[in-house]
Amino acid sequence: MTAAMITPSDALMKTSELSTQEAKRQFDLKVLRDAFVTCVQSDHTLVLREYVRAYEELCTFVSSLGTIFEWATNDLSLKLNVLKEHERLDPVNYHSIQSMIAYEVESGRVLSRDTPVFLPSGKPLPNGSRTLLRLHRALAFISAFLSEMRTASDDASSASIAWSAYSATMARFHSWPVRYTIHAALKLTLPNRQDLINKLLTERTPDEINVFSDEIIQSCNIIERTTHELFRKNGLTKLA
């Protein structure tokens, strides 16, 4: 739940090119919990709309950390808008992560970076699987970060916790300059553990935070494992 989740990318469109509603409101851990939990159906079908809703709430949280993370929220919004546009145009094939990957593999869309669909600006809409892969890689980080935050002492450095979680998960996908930038951003801006938890509270009790965090971690782990297996089975783990 930091800038380490999403890194600067060679995005093909501006956020305004895709329909989106960005409500200026306070982050709510319960909204995040509800979205991640609802994303996972009883048969482990992963509902794409709820997946996007969870990430939109994470975006609200990252925005609250300060303007230094604006690049992260912009990049996140771009990727979420790609998935939202696919779901809007084709709600059947893009109902779940499973149906999206199956459709893009079977139709051959996954073989190219972009789809045959064009935006009003004339730019092509990126394929959903490639976009999802970038978001998918962050789930392991989110889970690791929350897990370490729950057991750390109140005066622990949330920046150190975040860096440890990032190094164990997402760092291998990033170049040295990106890792350096993320480390500097974390070190300079993240407060200690208790102050960060106070930001998460937003009228939630400590007990609620513990319960919600546990449910988020469990859902993230299911989503991460299920999605990884889908990418692996379809030979998409190194999708460019």
Disulfide bonds with the S-S distance in Angstrom:
none
